[in-house]
Amino acid sequence: MFTRKLRKGNKERIQMFEGVVIRTDNKGSHTSRITVRKIASGVGVEKSFLMHSPLIEKIEIVRRSKVRRKLLSFLRQRSGKSSSLDG
């Protein structure tokens, strides 16, 4: 689960985004990025987050699963029970 700060004008609010991490880029670098995918009202939504951004408030691991692939982009074509990762 990602928690980040959003600013609109002089107001600030916190937005939460919970989903499956399908990709990590430049893991050891200061430009490391994580792509997270979730299903929102039947439509797949993906967002990329910079790990060391000052706008990222908190990163929380809700559940872990064992996979045998590096990139989980194959989950984009799956739907229903086949799109979930079993622990």
Summary of the structure (lengths in Angstrom):
residues: 87
radius of gyration: 14.2
end to end distance: 16.9
largest distance: 45.4
contacts: 169
relative contact order: 0.24
helix: 10%
strand: 46%
